Amino acid sequence: MATNAIHTWGTILERTGNTIAEITSITGPELSLNAVDVTHLTSPNTFKEFIGGMRDGGEVAIEGNFYSGDTNGQIGLYDDLVAAIVQDFVITFPNGTTWTFKALVTAFGVDTPLDDKVPFKATMKVTAKPTLGITALANMTAWAGTEENAGAALVPVPNPWVAGTYLYNCVVNTLSTYIIMTCTQATATIVIINGFNGIESTVLTGIPSGQLALDAADTITDFTVRITDAGKSPIEYVFRIVRP
């Protein structure tokens, strides 16, 4: 199955709705739970016992290229530290997932290394509970496929196709050198990734794809149907096409 990893490019940090300029690194928040020792003289098997205590939202540390004109971003962090005020922050990842939190700016600094850029760094202490914003993406509402030989319909196993099942096997005629898929998901972007040649094809909902090439006879070609939408977690279906 294709990876669900995303690239870091495009990640932003906002302070009161203003994007902080030219950040090169964001670390955190890293949540933790305090383990309270409740061990007593008759704890079973002489093992320590613990219960959950207070949660901690951790810290967010950032680095970037210093820009003194970033009044509501970098300089705003300095102002927050001096005023010792709690501020609103949002980290937004390229796939739309967000961390929303309130924090105190506990450190802000600018360095002057020899023969290099002027960097800045800052640290925010998260106060109260941060919120991880993940919205589940809706499944496809329909899927169908045909093979080259006589335009026969692909028969998925398990059968019938069900929106909440994500791995299928289909057997085609040896003479078929390609298949065609029709995927339906009205609001998202649909991409079919061919495991044979690596080609990624963006298709329209409910519209048949072009010819999706199969590997040679006596092989299996995996097609990954990746469904994405801004601000939502992507989902994938895998169709394993057996060409005997």
C-alpha positions as CSV (number, residue, x, y, z in Angstrom):
1,M,0.0,0.0,0.0
2,A,1.2,3.5,-0.8
3,T,2.4,5.6,2.2
4,N,0.2,8.1,3.8
5,A,3.2,10.3,4.7
6,I,2.9,14.0,3.9
7,H,5.7,16.5,3.2
8,T,6.3,19.3,5.7
9,W,6.4,22.0,3.0
10,G,3.4,24.4,3.5
11,T,3.0,24.0,7.2
12,I,2.2,27.3,8.9
13,L,1.9,28.7,12.4
14,E,-0.6,31.5,13.0
15,R,-0.6,33.9,15.9
16,T,-4.1,35.5,16.4
17,G,-4.9,34.7,12.7
18,N,-1.6,36.1,11.3
19,T,0.9,33.7,9.8
20,I,4.3,34.0,11.4
21,A,6.8,34.7,8.6
22,E,9.6,32.5,7.3
23,I,9.5,29.7,9.9
24,T,12.0,26.9,9.1
25,S,11.1,24.5,11.9
26,I,8.2,23.8,14.3
27,T,8.5,21.3,17.1
28,G,5.6,20.2,19.3
29,P,3.2,20.4,20.9
30,E,4.1,17.2,22.7
31,L,1.4,16.2,25.2
32,S,2.1,14.2,28.4
33,L,0.3,12.6,31.3
34,N,1.6,12.6,34.8
35,A,1.7,9.1,36.2
36,V,0.7,9.3,40.0
37,D,2.4,6.6,42.1
38,V,-0.3,4.8,44.1
39,T,1.9,1.9,45.2
40,H,1.1,0.4,48.6
41,L,2.6,-2.2,50.8
42,T,0.3,-4.9,49.4
43,S,0.5,-4.0,45.7
44,P,0.1,-7.2,43.7
45,N,3.3,-9.1,42.7
46,T,5.5,-6.4,44.2
47,F,4.9,-4.2,41.2
48,K,4.3,-0.5,41.4
49,E,0.9,0.9,40.5
50,F,0.0,4.2,38.9
51,I,-3.0,6.2,37.9
52,G,-3.3,9.0,35.5
53,G,-2.9,12.5,36.9
54,M,-2.8,16.0,35.3
55,R,-2.2,16.4,31.6
56,D,0.4,18.8,30.1
57,G,0.2,20.4,26.7
58,G,3.9,20.7,26.4
59,E,5.8,23.4,24.5
60,V,6.0,24.6,20.9
61,A,9.5,25.6,19.7
62,I,10.1,27.4,16.4
63,E,13.0,28.6,14.4
64,G,13.1,30.8,11.3
65,N,14.7,33.6,9.3
66,F,14.5,36.9,11.3
67,Y,12.2,39.5,9.7
68,S,11.8,42.7,11.8
69,G,8.9,43.8,9.5
70,D,6.7,40.8,10.6
71,T,4.8,43.0,13.1
72,N,2.0,40.6,13.9
73,G,4.1,37.5,13.7
74,Q,7.7,37.4,14.9
75,I,7.6,40.8,16.6
76,G,4.2,39.9,18.0
77,L,5.9,37.0,19.8
78,Y,8.3,39.4,21.4
79,D,5.4,41.6,22.4
80,D,3.6,38.7,24.0
81,L,6.6,37.7,26.0
82,V,7.1,41.2,27.4
83,A,3.4,41.6,28.2
84,A,3.2,38.0,29.6
85,I,-0.1,37.4,28.0
86,V,-1.7,34.2,26.8
87,Q,-2.2,34.2,23.0
88,D,-4.1,32.1,20.4
89,F,-2.1,29.9,18.0
90,V,-2.9,27.5,15.2
91,I,-0.5,25.1,13.4
92,T,-1.9,24.0,10.0
93,F,-0.3,21.0,8.2
94,P,-0.4,20.6,4.4
95,N,-3.3,18.1,4.6
96,G,-5.4,20.5,6.6
97,T,-4.9,18.9,10.0
98,T,-4.5,21.5,12.7
99,W,-3.2,22.0,16.3
100,T,-5.1,24.8,18.0
101,F,-3.8,26.0,21.4
102,K,-3.3,28.9,23.8
103,A,0.2,29.6,24.9
104,L,2.5,31.9,26.8
105,V,5.7,33.0,24.9
106,T,8.5,32.0,27.3
107,A,11.5,32.6,25.1
108,F,12.4,34.8,22.1
109,G,15.8,35.4,20.6
110,V,17.8,36.5,17.6
111,D,21.3,35.2,16.8
112,T,24.1,36.7,14.7
113,P,26.3,33.8,13.4
114,L,29.4,34.6,11.2
115,D,28.7,34.6,7.5
116,D,25.2,33.3,7.7
117,K,21.6,34.4,7.8
118,V,20.2,36.1,10.9
119,P,17.9,33.5,12.6
120,F,15.3,33.8,15.3
121,K,13.8,31.3,17.7
122,A,10.9,31.3,20.1
123,T,9.3,28.9,22.6
124,M,5.6,28.9,23.6
125,K,4.3,27.1,26.7
126,V,0.9,25.6,26.0
127,T,-1.7,26.4,28.6
128,A,-4.9,24.3,28.9
129,K,-5.9,21.6,26.4
130,P,-4.6,21.8,22.8
131,T,-7.0,20.5,20.1
132,L,-6.0,18.3,17.3
133,G,-8.3,19.0,14.4
134,I,-8.9,15.9,12.3
135,T,-12.1,15.5,10.3
136,A,-12.8,12.1,8.8
137,L,-13.2,12.1,5.0
138,A,-16.3,10.5,3.6
139,N,-15.9,7.2,1.7
140,M,-16.5,6.7,-1.9
141,T,-20.2,6.2,-2.6
142,A,-19.7,4.0,-5.7
143,W,-17.0,2.1,-7.6
144,A,-17.0,0.1,-10.8
145,G,-14.4,-1.2,-13.2
146,T,-14.0,-2.9,-16.6
147,E,-11.2,-4.7,-18.2
148,E,-9.9,-4.5,-21.8
149,N,-11.1,-7.9,-22.9
150,A,-14.7,-7.6,-24.1
151,G,-15.2,-4.7,-21.7
152,A,-16.1,-7.2,-19.0
153,A,-16.9,-5.8,-15.6
154,L,-14.4,-6.2,-12.8
155,V,-15.7,-8.5,-10.0
156,P,-14.1,-7.4,-6.7
157,V,-13.4,-9.9,-3.9
158,P,-14.9,-9.4,-1.4
159,N,-18.1,-8.9,-3.4
160,P,-20.1,-6.7,-3.6
161,W,-18.0,-3.5,-3.2
162,V,-18.6,-1.8,0.1
163,A,-17.6,1.8,0.9
164,G,-16.0,0.8,4.2
165,T,-13.8,-2.0,2.9
166,Y,-10.5,-0.9,1.6
167,L,-8.7,-3.9,0.0
168,Y,-10.1,-5.8,-3.0
169,N,-8.8,-8.5,-5.4
170,C,-10.0,-8.7,-9.1
171,V,-9.0,-11.3,-11.7
172,V,-8.9,-10.2,-15.3
173,N,-8.5,-12.1,-18.6
174,T,-4.9,-12.8,-19.6
175,L,-5.5,-10.8,-22.8
176,S,-6.4,-7.6,-21.0
177,T,-3.6,-5.1,-20.9
178,Y,-5.5,-2.4,-19.1
179,I,-8.5,-1.7,-16.9
180,I,-10.8,1.4,-16.5
181,M,-12.2,2.5,-13.1
182,T,-15.1,4.8,-12.2
183,C,-14.8,6.2,-8.7
184,T,-17.5,8.4,-7.1
185,Q,-16.9,10.8,-4.2
186,A,-18.6,14.1,-4.9
187,T,-16.6,16.5,-2.8
188,A,-13.0,15.2,-2.8
189,T,-10.0,14.9,-5.1
190,I,-9.6,11.3,-6.5
191,V,-6.2,10.1,-7.6
192,I,-5.5,6.6,-9.0
193,I,-1.9,5.4,-8.5
194,N,-0.7,2.6,-10.7
195,G,1.7,0.3,-8.9
196,F,3.0,-1.1,-12.2
197,N,4.3,2.1,-13.8
198,G,3.9,4.7,-11.0
199,I,1.6,6.9,-13.0
200,E,-0.8,9.0,-10.9
201,S,-4.1,9.8,-12.6
202,T,-6.5,12.4,-11.2
203,V,-10.1,11.5,-12.2
204,L,-13.4,13.2,-11.9
205,T,-16.1,11.8,-9.7
206,G,-18.4,9.4,-11.5
207,I,-16.4,9.7,-14.8
208,P,-14.5,6.6,-16.2
209,S,-10.7,6.9,-16.0
210,G,-8.5,6.5,-19.0
211,Q,-6.8,3.2,-19.7
212,L,-4.8,2.1,-16.6
213,A,-2.0,-0.2,-17.8
214,L,-1.5,-3.6,-16.3
215,D,1.7,-5.5,-15.9
216,A,2.5,-8.6,-18.0
217,A,0.6,-11.9,-17.7
218,D,1.3,-13.9,-14.5
219,T,1.6,-10.7,-12.5
220,I,-0.4,-8.7,-10.0
221,T,-0.8,-4.9,-10.4
222,D,-1.9,-2.8,-7.4
223,F,-4.0,0.3,-8.0
224,T,-4.3,2.7,-5.0
225,V,-7.3,5.0,-5.1
226,R,-6.4,8.0,-2.9
227,I,-9.2,10.3,-1.8
228,T,-8.2,13.7,-0.3
229,D,-9.9,16.9,0.7
230,A,-8.6,20.0,2.5
231,G,-8.8,19.9,6.2
232,K,-9.7,16.2,6.3
233,S,-7.8,12.9,6.8
234,P,-7.2,11.1,3.5
235,I,-8.4,7.6,2.8
236,E,-7.2,5.0,0.4
237,Y,-8.6,1.9,-1.4
238,V,-6.3,-0.7,-2.9
239,F,-7.5,-2.8,-5.9
240,R,-5.2,-5.8,-6.6
241,I,-5.6,-6.8,-10.2
242,V,-4.6,-10.4,-10.9
243,R,-3.6,-11.1,-14.6
244,P,-3.1,-14.9,-14.8
